[in-house]
C-alpha cells in the first residue's frame, strides 16, 4: 500500500472513530436515564444507583400525579402536532409554489419564533392572553395555542426544505401522462413530500412534549410532564420519571427504525 493510500485509510478510520465517539457522548445521558429507571434509590434526594428493581416499571404512576401530567402532555402534543403540521404544510406549499406580495417578509417572519428566546415568546403570549381577557382561563387550551404558534415555524421550514429539493419534472411527467392537478398532487407530489411532513410532525410533537419555559408561563393550574419534573426536582426526582423518559426514547427509536426499514424496502422494490 502506497503512502497516499495509507494516509487515506487512516483518515477514513479516524473519521469513523470520531463519529462513534461523538455518538456515544450524545447517548450517555440517555444511557443514564435508562439505567436509573431500574434504580431503587435509598432516598429521594439521592442520584446514585443503589439497587436494581423492576418496581418502577410495574408501578409507573406510583403515588404521584405522574400519569396525569404525562397524559396532558401527550394530548396537547398530539393536538398541537396535527394543527401545526396541517397549517405549516399549507404555508410551505404557498411560499414555495406561489409568488405573492410580501413573500420575502413572510419568509423572514417565519424564522422569528425560532430565533426568539423562549422566555420572550412565552411572556409575549402571556401578555396576549391577559389582554384578551383569558387571565382566569389559563390552562389546557392556552398551552395548546402557544405550542401551535412556536411549532408552526419548525414545520414550515422542514416542509419547505423538502419541497425545495423536489424535482419538478416528476410532476410535469405526470401531467404529460394526462393526470390532472388533483391526481398529480395525490399520486406524485404528496408521496414525495410526505417524509418531510412526517419529520415535521415528529419534531413538533417532541418540541411540544418537551417544552417547559413557554408552558410554565401560560399554563395556569395545568401541570404538564416537564412542569411535573421541575416541581418534583425540588423534593427529589422519583425514579418513575426515568421510566417515562426511557419509554419515550424507545418509541422515538422504534419510529426511526420503522421508517428506515420502509425506505430500504421501497428502494429494493
BELSUL-V633239 format. One line per field, one symbol per residue. phi: phi as a letter, one per 40 degrees, with the letter a starting at -180 (. if undefined). psi: psi as a letter, one per 30 degrees, with the letter a starting at -180 (. if undefined). Layout:
phi = ???
psi = ???
This chain:
phi = .ccccccccccccccccccccccccccdcccccccccbcbccacccbbccacabccccbccgcbcccccccccccccccccccccccccccccccccbbacgccccccccccccccccccccccccccccccgbccbcidcccdcccccccdcccccccccccccccccccccccccgcccccccccbcccccddccccccccccccccccbcccccbcgccbcccccccccccbhccccccccccccccccccccccccccccccccc
psi = kleeeeeeeeeeeeeeeeeeeeeeeffeeeeeeeeffgkjkflffkgljekklgeeefieeagaheeeeeeeeeeeeeeeeeeeeeeeeeeeeeeefkklkgeeeeeefefefefkkeeeeeeeeeeeeeffggeggkbeeeeeeeeeeffeeeeeeeeeeeeegkjffeeeeeefggkaeeeeeffeeeeefeeeeeeeeeeeeeeeefkeeeeffgfbfkjleeeeeeeffffkkkffeeeeeeeeeeeeeeeeeeeeeeeeeeee.
